[in-house]
């Protein structure tokens, strides 16, 4: 079948795949982008934006620009009669240098602990008390929080409750027991993500609060390792949010996933080029936490490398060595030492800490990265024939060697067929291979009209193209003349796709 259009090579991209580990991490570019985003919030429009952007910069370990101006803004927007502004302003003053609030900043707080408030408002109150060094009446607050949760125990309220309880002294196990109530409400997406329907901000709030409370009571939260990985995967894939509150909460939750006492999800990603070849044989992977940081000395092993097309396994239990340089998250091995054939391979990676007492790592097995073993190809046994339709005379054949072309012009009339035979040889394996694209293109040298046909392989991977001049005349619009005949070869696993001017044909 002819295609009357210009031809474009096929370029295939495969992606890094992960089993139950996060599929990406918070890169240095992400940090720079988020730093710029938080910084551009100034001059601030409101106290909430100032709070989330300033605390976000602090989480990134970045000094807040215009420290004095930021402090003056917080002081100017502070209203001792509104607990929300007390919380925001006190959080800001706590992280800025030389920034203090008026002496009456804490007067409202004790009276604001009331069953007439919401769980979120109680969170503002207790957090502000912590910021300002005001004594926290834990028994009273615990009683009020219990009453408020009877009125509203939605996911967001539970998230705020976990943060509140983590700041209280005494027995707060009853609140820690509610972690399970929150987690069961999470929605799973594509078998890879866990989230709450209220969005990324609420998901981050709940997860961060759950681990803060678990650390406070010194008891693992009702979150298993697989759930931790899926929550982390969801949050790290929401790192591009433009909302200041969500960006801060996501960053804070991701930081929690690097430092809590129970679950540290690891991320295995492909660091080297996806294409592997004899000239570029090294596969390099990054093994890090969700913030892209090292998780200490590790034993990293390629458990197997399996070709996607036929399931062929080319290696097993191959250790990766630390890559040269100062980046302690990078590990590498020579894939081509296993003499793989061309194709896409899924490499399954396992990770074990050198410290045998480290039990927090999550996703230490079945992480996968996908690479593409590429090869060079060449044309072998190419032959052009003019065959009489009635086969009354012997076919006239001409051998042609790539990349040369036949110097003479072939003349094909309505009584003949133009036939081309060839094989594509994989130079890596030194054997014939099939490619995804094998086309023969004719271009009229006067009108520049292009007509493209597909060359098909037989059982022995011998390609053949057969053009019956009389039958196909209508596809050429009956336009006789000089045509350039090109062979076009392309495939995702070959490094030298080409367009070869084979011969000029007068038809």
TORGULUM-592537 format. One record per residue (C-alpha): residue number from 1; residue in one letter; z, y, x. Coordinates in Angstrom, 2 decimals, always signed. Layout:
BEGIN
{node NUM,'a',{Z,Y,X}} ...
END
This chain:
BEGIN
{node 1,'x',{+0.00,+0.00,+0.00}} {node 2,'x',{-0.99,+3.37,+1.39}} {node 3,'x',{+1.33,+6.37,+1.63}} {node 4,'x',{-0.38,+9.76,+1.55}} {node 5,'x',{+2.40,+11.68,+3.25}} {node 6,'x',{+3.77,+12.63,+6.62}} {node 7,'x',{+5.99,+10.05,+8.26}} {node 8,'x',{+9.54,+10.50,+9.40}} {node 9,'x',{+11.39,+8.07,+11.60}} {node 10,'x',{+14.32,+6.26,+10.13}} {node 11,'x',{+17.60,+7.22,+11.68}} {node 12,'x',{+20.63,+5.21,+10.59}} {node 13,'x',{+24.18,+6.28,+11.13}} {node 14,'x',{+27.07,+3.87,+10.77}} {node 15,'x',{+30.62,+5.02,+10.39}} {node 16,'x',{+33.84,+4.05,+11.90}} {node 17,'x',{+35.56,+1.61,+9.57}} {node 18,'x',{+39.24,+0.94,+9.25}} {node 19,'x',{+41.07,-1.83,+7.48}} {node 20,'x',{+44.56,-0.63,+6.57}} {node 21,'x',{+44.80,+2.15,+9.12}} {node 22,'x',{+43.94,+5.82,+8.61}} {node 23,'x',{+40.25,+6.52,+9.18}} {node 24,'x',{+40.72,+9.80,+11.05}} {node 25,'x',{+43.38,+11.93,+12.69}} {node 26,'x',{+44.37,+15.56,+13.12}} {node 27,'x',{+42.20,+16.61,+16.05}} {node 28,'x',{+42.53,+19.57,+18.41}} {node 29,'x',{+39.66,+21.18,+16.48}} {node 30,'x',{+41.62,+20.68,+13.27}} {node 31,'x',{+44.63,+22.33,+14.87}} {node 32,'x',{+42.55,+25.31,+16.00}} {node 33,'x',{+40.95,+25.61,+12.56}} {node 34,'x',{+44.30,+25.45,+10.76}} {node 35,'x',{+45.87,+27.90,+13.20}} {node 36,'x',{+43.07,+30.36,+12.49}} {node 37,'x',{+43.49,+29.78,+8.74}} {node 38,'x',{+47.24,+30.46,+8.82}} {node 39,'x',{+46.73,+33.48,+11.10}} {node 40,'x',{+44.14,+35.10,+8.82}} {node 41,'x',{+46.68,+35.12,+5.98}} {node 42,'x',{+48.03,+38.29,+7.59}} {node 43,'x',{+48.25,+40.99,+6.31}} {node 44,'x',{+50.08,+39.04,+3.65}} {node 45,'x',{+49.44,+39.49,-0.07}} {node 46,'x',{+52.65,+37.87,-1.25}} {node 47,'x',{+55.83,+36.30,+0.06}} {node 48,'x',{+54.80,+32.71,-0.74}} {node 49,'x',{+51.61,+33.01,+1.33}} {node 50,'x',{+53.59,+34.55,+4.18}} {node 51,'x',{+56.13,+31.73,+3.99}} {node 52,'x',{+53.62,+28.85,+4.10}} {node 53,'x',{+51.39,+30.41,+6.77}} {node 54,'x',{+54.27,+31.43,+9.06}} {node 55,'x',{+55.99,+28.05,+8.75}} {node 56,'x',{+52.60,+26.37,+9.24}} {node 57,'x',{+52.10,+28.19,+12.54}} {node 58,'x',{+55.62,+27.17,+13.55}} {node 59,'x',{+54.80,+23.51,+12.82}} {node 60,'x',{+51.75,+23.86,+15.05}} {node 61,'x',{+53.97,+25.18,+17.82}} {node 62,'x',{+52.21,+28.54,+17.78}} {node 63,'x',{+53.93,+31.90,+18.07}} {node 64,'x',{+53.56,+34.04,+14.96}} {node 65,'x',{+51.42,+37.08,+15.78}} {node 66,'x',{+52.88,+40.45,+14.86}} {node 67,'x',{+56.39,+39.01,+14.63}} {node 68,'x',{+58.00,+42.35,+13.75}} {node 69,'x',{+55.48,+43.20,+11.05}} {node 70,'x',{+55.94,+39.73,+9.50}} {node 71,'x',{+59.70,+40.21,+9.48}} {node 72,'x',{+59.41,+43.64,+7.88}} {node 73,'x',{+57.15,+42.18,+5.19}} {node 74,'x',{+59.70,+39.44,+4.39}} {node 75,'x',{+62.51,+41.99,+4.25}} {node 76,'x',{+60.51,+44.29,+1.98}} {node 77,'x',{+59.69,+41.52,-0.49}} {node 78,'x',{+63.17,+40.03,-0.49}} {node 79,'x',{+64.92,+40.28,-3.87}} {node 80,'x',{+68.53,+38.96,-3.91}} {node 81,'x',{+68.22,+38.48,-7.67}} {node 82,'x',{+65.41,+35.93,-7.41}} {node 83,'x',{+66.18,+32.58,-5.77}} {node 84,'x',{+62.53,+31.96,-4.96}} {node 85,'x',{+62.26,+35.10,-2.81}} {node 86,'x',{+65.59,+34.29,-1.16}} {node 87,'x',{+64.20,+30.88,-0.19}} {node 88,'x',{+60.89,+32.23,+1.13}} {node 89,'x',{+62.42,+35.16,+2.98}} {node 90,'x',{+65.25,+33.12,+4.50}} {node 91,'x',{+62.80,+30.46,+5.70}} {node 92,'x',{+60.71,+33.17,+7.35}} {node 93,'x',{+63.68,+34.95,+8.95}} {node 94,'x',{+64.91,+31.65,+10.35}} {node 95,'x',{+61.75,+31.03,+12.40}} {node 96,'x',{+60.93,+34.59,+13.45}} {node 97,'x',{+62.51,+36.18,+16.49}} {node 98,'x',{+65.22,+38.75,+15.78}} {node 99,'x',{+64.65,+38.74,+12.03}} {node 100,'x',{+67.61,+38.96,+9.66}} {node 101,'x',{+68.09,+39.58,+5.96}} {node 102,'x',{+70.54,+41.97,+4.31}} {node 103,'x',{+74.19,+40.82,+4.15}} {node 104,'x',{+73.97,+40.29,+0.39}} {node 105,'x',{+71.19,+37.74,+0.74}} {node 106,'x',{+73.46,+34.80,-0.08}} {node 107,'x',{+75.49,+36.29,-2.94}} {node 108,'x',{+73.27,+34.92,-5.68}} {node 109,'x',{+73.04,+31.38,-4.37}} {node 110,'x',{+76.37,+29.86,-5.38}} {node 111,'x',{+76.01,+31.07,-8.98}} {node 112,'x',{+72.42,+29.85,-9.11}} {node 113,'x',{+73.50,+26.19,-8.96}} {node 114,'x',{+73.14,+25.55,-12.66}} {node 115,'x',{+71.95,+22.88,-15.08}} {node 116,'x',{+69.92,+25.63,-16.74}} {node 117,'x',{+67.60,+25.77,-13.75}} {node 118,'x',{+64.75,+23.44,-12.76}} {node 119,'x',{+64.77,+20.92,-9.93}} {node 120,'x',{+62.36,+23.16,-8.02}} {node 121,'x',{+64.69,+26.17,-8.44}} {node 122,'x',{+67.62,+24.06,-7.24}} {node 123,'x',{+65.52,+23.14,-4.19}} {node 124,'x',{+65.00,+26.86,-3.48}} {node 125,'x',{+68.74,+27.45,-3.76}} {node 126,'x',{+69.92,+24.59,-1.56}} {node 127,'x',{+67.22,+25.21,+1.07}} {node 128,'x',{+68.14,+28.91,+1.18}} {node 129,'x',{+71.80,+27.96,+1.63}} {node 130,'x',{+70.79,+25.80,+4.58}} {node 131,'x',{+68.67,+28.60,+6.05}} {node 132,'x',{+71.43,+31.20,+5.74}} {node 133,'x',{+74.31,+28.98,+6.81}} {node 134,'x',{+75.99,+29.17,+3.39}} {node 135,'x',{+78.38,+26.25,+2.68}} {node 136,'x',{+76.74,+23.65,+0.44}} {node 137,'x',{+78.95,+22.23,-2.31}} {node 138,'x',{+77.47,+18.74,-2.19}} {node 139,'x',{+79.46,+17.15,-5.08}} {node 140,'x',{+78.57,+20.01,-7.42}} {node 141,'x',{+74.92,+20.07,-6.43}} {node 142,'x',{+74.69,+16.29,-6.71}} {node 143,'x',{+76.07,+16.45,-10.25}} {node 144,'x',{+73.69,+19.23,-11.26}} {node 145,'x',{+70.70,+17.44,-9.70}} {node 146,'x',{+71.53,+14.26,-11.59}} {node 147,'x',{+71.62,+16.21,-14.86}} {node 148,'x',{+68.33,+18.00,-14.11}} {node 149,'x',{+66.54,+14.73,-13.35}} {node 150,'x',{+67.55,+13.42,-16.76}} {node 151,'x',{+65.57,+16.29,-18.24}} {node 152,'x',{+62.63,+16.14,-15.85}} {node 153,'x',{+62.00,+13.25,-13.47}} {node 154,'x',{+58.31,+13.83,-12.97}} {node 155,'x',{+56.81,+13.11,-9.56}} {node 156,'x',{+57.07,+16.71,-8.33}} {node 157,'x',{+60.69,+16.99,-9.49}} {node 158,'x',{+61.52,+13.73,-7.70}} {node 159,'x',{+59.90,+15.10,-4.55}} {node 160,'x',{+62.07,+18.22,-4.65}} {node 161,'x',{+65.10,+16.05,-5.44}} {node 162,'x',{+64.57,+13.96,-2.31}} {node 163,'x',{+64.53,+17.10,-0.18}} {node 164,'x',{+67.69,+18.40,-1.85}} {node 165,'x',{+69.57,+15.10,-1.47}} {node 166,'x',{+68.60,+14.92,+2.22}} {node 167,'x',{+70.59,+18.16,+2.76}} {node 168,'x',{+73.73,+16.92,+0.98}} {node 169,'x',{+76.74,+15.20,+2.48}} {node 170,'x',{+78.47,+12.23,+0.91}} {node 171,'x',{+76.87,+9.34,-0.95}} {node 172,'x',{+73.34,+10.16,-2.12}} {node 173,'x',{+72.14,+6.57,-2.51}} {node 174,'x',{+71.45,+7.11,-6.19}} {node 175,'x',{+68.74,+9.60,-5.28}} {node 176,'x',{+67.33,+7.37,-2.53}} {node 177,'x',{+67.02,+4.64,-5.16}} {node 178,'x',{+64.64,+6.90,-7.07}} {node 179,'x',{+62.07,+6.78,-4.27}} {node 180,'x',{+60.71,+3.57,-5.75}} {node 181,'x',{+60.35,+5.29,-9.14}} {node 182,'x',{+58.09,+7.87,-7.53}} {node 183,'x',{+56.02,+5.52,-5.37}} {node 184,'x',{+55.06,+3.23,-8.27}} {node 185,'x',{+53.36,+6.20,-9.93}} {node 186,'x',{+50.89,+6.62,-7.07}} {node 187,'x',{+47.22,+5.90,-7.72}} {node 188,'x',{+45.21,+3.77,-5.31}} {node 189,'x',{+41.65,+4.87,-4.56}} {node 190,'x',{+38.98,+2.63,-3.00}} {node 191,'x',{+41.64,+0.33,-1.61}} {node 192,'x',{+42.21,+2.87,+1.19}} {node 193,'x',{+44.19,+5.77,-0.25}} {node 194,'x',{+47.40,+6.31,-2.21}} {node 195,'x',{+47.96,+9.63,-3.94}} {node 196,'x',{+49.69,+11.23,-6.89}} {node 197,'x',{+47.48,+12.68,-9.57}} {node 198,'x',{+49.10,+16.09,-9.11}} {node 199,'x',{+47.20,+16.43,-5.83}} {node 200,'x',{+47.61,+16.54,-2.06}} {node 201,'x',{+50.43,+19.10,-2.06}} {node 202,'x',{+52.63,+17.05,-4.38}} {node 203,'x',{+51.78,+13.83,-2.53}} {node 204,'x',{+52.84,+15.43,+0.76}} {node 205,'x',{+56.00,+16.87,-0.83}} {node 206,'x',{+57.10,+13.47,-2.17}} {node 207,'x',{+56.32,+11.49,+0.99}} {node 208,'x',{+57.96,+14.02,+3.31}} {node 209,'x',{+61.03,+14.14,+1.07}} {node 210,'x',{+61.25,+10.35,+0.77}} {node 211,'x',{+61.37,+9.86,+4.53}} {node 212,'x',{+63.77,+12.78,+5.02}} {node 213,'x',{+66.14,+11.19,+2.50}} {node 214,'x',{+65.68,+7.72,+4.02}} {node 215,'x',{+66.62,+9.10,+7.42}} {node 216,'x',{+69.65,+10.81,+5.87}} {node 217,'x',{+70.98,+7.62,+4.24}} {node 218,'x',{+69.83,+5.50,+7.20}} {node 219,'x',{+68.02,+3.11,+4.88}} {node 220,'x',{+64.31,+2.32,+4.76}} {node 221,'x',{+62.53,+3.94,+1.81}} {node 222,'x',{+60.92,+1.85,-0.91}} {node 223,'x',{+57.57,+2.25,+0.82}} {node 224,'x',{+55.97,-0.72,+2.56}} {node 225,'x',{+53.79,-0.55,+5.66}} {node 226,'x',{+50.52,-0.83,+3.76}} {node 227,'x',{+51.53,+1.95,+1.38}} {node 228,'x',{+52.54,+4.15,+4.30}} {node 229,'x',{+49.09,+3.72,+5.86}} {node 230,'x',{+47.33,+4.51,+2.60}} {node 231,'x',{+49.43,+7.63,+1.96}} {node 232,'x',{+48.80,+8.76,+5.54}} {node 233,'x',{+45.07,+8.07,+5.15}} {node 234,'x',{+44.93,+10.19,+2.01}} {node 235,'x',{+46.81,+13.09,+3.57}} {node 236,'x',{+44.88,+13.17,+6.83}} {node 237,'x',{+41.63,+13.15,+4.87}} {node 238,'x',{+42.83,+16.26,+3.01}} {node 239,'x',{+43.35,+18.23,+6.22}} {node 240,'x',{+40.56,+20.69,+5.37}} {node 241,'x',{+42.30,+22.18,+2.33}} {node 242,'x',{+42.17,+25.98,+2.12}} {node 243,'x',{+45.33,+26.28,+0.02}} {node 244,'x',{+48.16,+27.61,+2.21}} {node 245,'x',{+50.90,+25.67,+0.44}} {node 246,'x',{+48.99,+22.38,+0.51}} {node 247,'x',{+47.94,+22.88,+4.13}} {node 248,'x',{+51.56,+23.44,+5.19}} {node 249,'x',{+52.92,+20.52,+3.16}} {node 250,'x',{+50.20,+18.14,+4.42}} {node 251,'x',{+50.84,+19.13,+8.02}} {node 252,'x',{+54.58,+18.69,+7.54}} {node 253,'x',{+54.13,+15.23,+5.98}} {node 254,'x',{+51.75,+14.18,+8.76}} {node 255,'x',{+54.31,+15.28,+11.32}} {node 256,'x',{+56.87,+13.15,+9.48}} {node 257,'x',{+54.51,+10.19,+9.84}} {node 258,'x',{+54.79,+10.64,+13.63}} {node 259,'x',{+58.56,+10.85,+13.90}} {node 260,'x',{+60.41,+9.08,+11.07}} {node 261,'x',{+62.55,+6.00,+11.68}} {node 262,'x',{+60.53,+3.52,+9.64}} {node 263,'x',{+56.73,+3.84,+9.58}} {node 264,'x',{+54.44,+5.34,+12.22}} {node 265,'x',{+50.83,+4.73,+11.13}} {node 266,'x',{+48.45,+4.32,+14.05}} {node 267,'x',{+44.85,+5.44,+14.03}} {node 268,'x',{+42.09,+3.59,+15.89}} {node 269,'x',{+38.85,+5.55,+16.17}} {node 270,'x',{+35.69,+5.25,+18.22}} {node 271,'x',{+35.71,+7.85,+20.98}} {node 272,'x',{+32.54,+6.90,+22.84}} {node 273,'x',{+29.01,+7.16,+21.56}} {node 274,'x',{+28.32,+4.68,+18.80}} {node 275,'x',{+25.19,+3.46,+20.58}} {node 276,'x',{+25.88,+0.93,+23.34}} {node 277,'x',{+23.22,-0.26,+25.75}} {node 278,'x',{+22.69,-1.73,+29.20}} {node 279,'x',{+22.68,+1.83,+30.55}} {node 280,'x',{+25.78,+2.82,+28.56}} {node 281,'x',{+27.86,-0.37,+28.21}} {node 282,'x',{+31.37,+1.02,+27.71}} {node 283,'x',{+33.12,+1.14,+24.34}} {node 284,'x',{+35.98,+3.64,+24.32}} {node 285,'x',{+38.50,+3.89,+21.48}} {node 286,'x',{+41.32,+6.30,+20.76}} {node 287,'x',{+44.66,+4.84,+19.65}} {node 288,'x',{+47.00,+7.56,+18.43}} {node 289,'x',{+49.29,+8.67,+15.66}} {node 290,'x',{+47.91,+10.74,+12.76}} {node 291,'x',{+48.27,+13.94,+14.81}} {node 292,'x',{+46.16,+12.48,+17.62}} {node 293,'x',{+49.17,+12.10,+19.94}} {node 294,'x',{+50.04,+9.19,+22.18}} {node 295,'x',{+52.38,+6.55,+20.83}} {node 296,'x',{+53.45,+5.31,+24.24}} {node 297,'x',{+52.28,+2.45,+26.38}} {node 298,'x',{+50.28,-0.10,+24.42}} {node 299,'x',{+48.51,-3.39,+24.74}} {node 300,'x',{+45.12,-2.92,+23.07}} {node 301,'x',{+42.89,-5.95,+22.47}} {node 302,'x',{+39.43,-6.43,+20.99}} {node 303,'x',{+40.19,-9.47,+18.88}} {node 304,'x',{+36.51,-10.08,+18.13}} {node 305,'x',{+33.15,-8.38,+17.89}} {node 306,'x',{+31.03,-9.65,+15.02}} {node 307,'x',{+27.41,-8.81,+14.36}} {node 308,'x',{+26.99,-7.48,+10.86}} {node 309,'x',{+23.61,-9.10,+10.15}} {node 310,'x',{+24.44,-12.74,+10.83}} {node 311,'x',{+28.18,-12.87,+11.52}} {node 312,'x',{+27.69,-13.94,+15.14}} {node 313,'x',{+30.89,-13.46,+17.16}} {node 314,'x',{+30.21,-12.46,+20.76}} {node 315,'x',{+33.73,-12.07,+22.15}} {node 316,'x',{+37.36,-12.77,+21.39}} {node 317,'x',{+40.70,-11.42,+22.64}} {node 318,'x',{+39.23,-9.06,+25.21}} {node 319,'x',{+41.82,-6.64,+26.63}} {node 320,'x',{+41.03,-2.94,+26.78}} {node 321,'x',{+42.23,-0.99,+29.78}} {node 322,'x',{+43.49,+2.60,+29.77}} {node 323,'x',{+40.59,+4.97,+30.37}} {node 324,'x',{+40.58,+7.08,+33.49}} {node 325,'x',{+41.99,+10.58,+33.09}} {node 326,'x',{+45.08,+12.19,+31.65}} {node 327,'x',{+44.51,+11.32,+27.98}} {node 328,'x',{+46.88,+8.44,+27.32}} {node 329,'x',{+45.38,+7.64,+23.91}} {node 330,'x',{+42.05,+6.33,+25.28}} {node 331,'x',{+41.24,+2.68,+26.01}} {node 332,'x',{+37.94,+1.05,+26.98}} {node 333,'x',{+36.06,-2.15,+27.78}} {node 334,'x',{+32.55,-3.25,+28.73}} {node 335,'x',{+30.92,-4.67,+25.61}} {node 336,'x',{+27.65,-5.47,+27.34}} {node 337,'x',{+29.45,-7.94,+29.64}} {node 338,'x',{+29.37,-10.29,+26.64}} {node 339,'x',{+25.55,-10.07,+26.58}} {node 340,'x',{+25.25,-9.09,+22.90}} {node 341,'x',{+21.90,-8.95,+21.16}} {node 342,'x',{+20.78,-5.78,+19.44}} {node 343,'x',{+22.41,-4.90,+16.13}} {node 344,'x',{+25.48,-3.42,+14.48}} {node 345,'x',{+28.81,-4.91,+15.51}} {node 346,'x',{+32.25,-4.58,+13.97}} {node 347,'x',{+34.95,-4.71,+16.63}} {node 348,'x',{+38.38,-5.70,+15.37}} {node 349,'x',{+41.17,-4.11,+17.39}} {node 350,'x',{+44.84,-5.04,+17.59}} {node 351,'x',{+47.60,-2.95,+19.11}} {node 352,'x',{+51.04,-3.91,+20.38}} {node 353,'x',{+53.67,-1.58,+21.88}} {node 354,'x',{+54.83,-2.29,+25.41}} {node 355,'x',{+58.34,-1.64,+24.15}} {node 356,'x',{+59.11,-4.81,+22.19}} {node 357,'x',{+61.92,-3.02,+20.33}} {node 358,'x',{+59.46,-0.58,+18.75}} {node 359,'x',{+59.01,-1.87,+15.19}} {node 360,'x',{+57.81,+1.27,+13.42}} {node 361,'x',{+54.09,+1.02,+14.20}} {node 362,'x',{+51.94,+0.40,+11.14}} {node 363,'x',{+48.34,-0.84,+11.18}} {node 364,'x',{+48.57,-2.75,+14.45}} {node 365,'x',{+46.01,-5.36,+13.43}} {node 366,'x',{+42.61,-5.47,+11.75}} {node 367,'x',{+41.55,-1.94,+12.63}} {node 368,'x',{+37.79,-1.93,+13.13}} {node 369,'x',{+35.27,+0.29,+14.83}} {node 370,'x',{+31.54,-0.09,+14.43}} {node 371,'x',{+29.12,+0.17,+17.32}} {node 372,'x',{+25.39,-0.27,+17.62}} {node 373,'x',{+23.94,-2.30,+20.48}} {node 374,'x',{+20.58,-0.76,+21.20}} {node 375,'x',{+17.60,-1.97,+23.18}} {node 376,'x',{+14.26,-0.83,+24.50}} {node 377,'x',{+11.15,-2.41,+23.05}} {node 378,'x',{+7.61,-2.84,+24.18}} {node 379,'x',{+4.40,-3.93,+22.50}} {node 380,'x',{+3.20,-7.36,+23.53}} {node 381,'x',{-0.13,-9.09,+22.94}} {node 382,'x',{-1.75,-6.24,+21.05}} {node 383,'x',{-5.31,-6.95,+19.97}} {node 384,'x',{-7.84,-5.07,+17.83}} {node 385,'x',{-10.55,-7.05,+16.04}} {node 386,'x',{-13.56,-6.22,+13.90}} {node 387,'x',{-14.21,-9.13,+11.58}} {node 388,'x',{-17.20,-9.54,+9.30}} {node 389,'x',{-16.09,-9.95,+5.69}} {node 390,'x',{-18.30,-13.01,+5.24}} {node 391,'x',{-17.26,-14.32,+8.68}} {node 392,'x',{-20.92,-14.92,+9.48}} {node 393,'x',{-20.40,-13.89,+13.07}} {node 394,'x',{-17.61,-14.27,+15.60}} {node 395,'x',{-14.89,-11.63,+15.53}} {node 396,'x',{-15.06,-8.98,+18.20}} {node 397,'x',{-11.63,-8.58,+19.78}} {node 398,'x',{-10.29,-6.10,+22.29}} {node 399,'x',{-6.96,-6.39,+24.11}} {node 400,'x',{-5.04,-3.15,+24.42}} {node 401,'x',{-1.95,-2.48,+26.50}} {node 402,'x',{+0.73,-0.03,+25.41}} {node 403,'x',{+0.80,+2.92,+26.01}} {node 404,'x',{-2.91,+3.07,+26.90}} {node 405,'x',{-5.55,+3.32,+24.23}} {node 406,'x',{-8.98,+1.82,+23.90}} {node 407,'x',{-11.38,+4.19,+25.58}} {node 408,'x',{-14.29,+3.27,+23.33}} {node 409,'x',{-14.60,+4.29,+19.69}} {node 410,'x',{-14.70,+1.38,+17.24}} {node 411,'x',{-17.30,+1.57,+14.52}} {node 412,'x',{-16.29,-0.18,+11.32}} {node 413,'x',{-18.68,-0.43,+8.36}} {node 414,'x',{-18.30,-1.61,+4.76}} {node 415,'x',{-19.06,-5.18,+5.75}} {node 416,'x',{-16.15,-5.45,+8.12}} {node 417,'x',{-12.40,-5.71,+8.32}} {node 418,'x',{-10.33,-3.98,+10.95}} {node 419,'x',{-7.49,-6.23,+12.14}} {node 420,'x',{-4.65,-5.48,+14.52}} {node 421,'x',{-2.20,-8.07,+15.85}} {node 422,'x',{+0.86,-7.43,+18.02}} {node 423,'x',{+4.45,-8.36,+18.73}} {node 424,'x',{+7.42,-6.11,+19.40}} {node 425,'x',{+9.46,-7.47,+22.28}} {node 426,'x',{+13.17,-6.80,+22.69}} {node 427,'x',{+13.52,-6.04,+26.41}} {node 428,'x',{+17.27,-6.75,+26.31}} {node 429,'x',{+16.82,-10.29,+25.01}} {node 430,'x',{+13.26,-10.72,+26.33}} {node 431,'x',{+12.06,-12.10,+23.03}} {node 432,'x',{+10.14,-10.94,+19.95}} {node 433,'x',{+12.04,-8.98,+17.34}} {node 434,'x',{+11.42,-7.54,+13.91}} {node 435,'x',{+11.81,-3.82,+13.34}} {node 436,'x',{+12.57,-1.89,+10.19}} {node 437,'x',{+9.47,+0.23,+10.52}} {node 438,'x',{+6.06,-0.88,+11.68}} {node 439,'x',{+3.31,+1.36,+10.33}} {node 440,'x',{-0.32,+1.94,+11.07}} {node 441,'x',{-1.47,+5.49,+10.45}} {node 442,'x',{-5.03,+6.78,+10.13}} {node 443,'x',{-5.66,+10.51,+10.52}} {node 444,'x',{-9.03,+12.03,+9.66}} {node 445,'x',{-9.88,+14.22,+12.61}} {node 446,'x',{-11.67,+16.77,+10.40}} {node 447,'x',{-9.49,+17.01,+7.28}} {node 448,'x',{-6.20,+15.87,+8.95}} {node 449,'x',{-5.51,+13.68,+5.91}} {node 450,'x',{-3.05,+10.92,+6.80}} {node 451,'x',{-3.00,+7.42,+5.35}} {node 452,'x',{-0.19,+5.05,+6.31}} {node 453,'x',{-0.04,+1.28,+5.92}} {node 454,'x',{+2.72,-1.22,+6.56}} {node 455,'x',{+2.26,-3.91,+9.21}} {node 456,'x',{+3.97,-7.15,+8.20}} {node 457,'x',{+5.41,-9.86,+10.53}} {node 458,'x',{+4.84,-13.59,+10.08}} {node 459,'x',{+7.39,-16.35,+10.65}} {node 460,'x',{+6.96,-16.01,+14.42}} {node 461,'x',{+7.43,-12.22,+14.32}} {node 462,'x',{+3.75,-11.62,+14.99}} {node 463,'x',{+2.73,-8.43,+13.19}} {node 464,'x',{-0.66,-8.21,+11.56}} {node 465,'x',{-2.47,-5.34,+9.94}} {node 466,'x',{-5.68,-6.01,+7.99}} {node 467,'x',{-7.90,-3.20,+6.67}} {node 468,'x',{-10.87,-4.15,+4.49}} {node 469,'x',{-13.05,-1.07,+4.84}} {node 470,'x',{-14.92,-1.57,+1.55}} {node 471,'x',{-11.81,-2.33,-0.53}} {node 472,'x',{-9.77,+0.56,+0.92}} {node 473,'x',{-12.57,+3.14,+0.81}} {node 474,'x',{-11.13,+4.86,-2.27}} {node 475,'x',{-7.83,+5.48,-0.46}} {node 476,'x',{-9.78,+7.42,+2.14}} {node 477,'x',{-11.36,+9.47,-0.68}} {node 478,'x',{-14.70,+8.12,+0.44}} {node 479,'x',{-14.54,+10.39,+3.45}} {node 480,'x',{-16.32,+8.78,+6.36}} {node 481,'x',{-15.79,+10.13,+9.83}} {node 482,'x',{-13.65,+9.78,+12.93}} {node 483,'x',{-10.08,+8.58,+12.41}} {node 484,'x',{-7.25,+8.36,+14.91}} {node 485,'x',{-5.38,+5.08,+14.52}} {node 486,'x',{-1.68,+5.17,+15.51}} {node 487,'x',{+0.97,+2.45,+15.59}} {node 488,'x',{+4.39,+3.78,+14.57}} {node 489,'x',{+7.49,+1.77,+15.51}} {node 490,'x',{+11.05,+2.75,+14.56}} {node 491,'x',{+14.41,+1.10,+14.11}} {node 492,'x',{+18.07,+2.12,+14.22}} {node 493,'x',{+18.74,-0.19,+17.18}} {node 494,'x',{+15.88,+0.79,+19.48}} {node 495,'x',{+16.20,+3.65,+21.91}} {node 496,'x',{+12.49,+4.27,+22.34}} {node 497,'x',{+10.82,+4.61,+18.94}} {node 498,'x',{+7.24,+5.67,+19.41}} {node 499,'x',{+3.92,+6.70,+17.97}} {node 500,'x',{+1.12,+5.04,+19.90}} {node 501,'x',{-2.47,+6.23,+19.69}} {node 502,'x',{-4.13,+2.84,+19.81}} {node 503,'x',{-7.80,+3.61,+19.18}} {node 504,'x',{-10.22,+5.97,+17.49}} {node 505,'x',{-12.24,+4.47,+14.65}} {node 506,'x',{-15.42,+5.71,+13.05}} {node 507,'x',{-15.61,+4.43,+9.50}} 
END
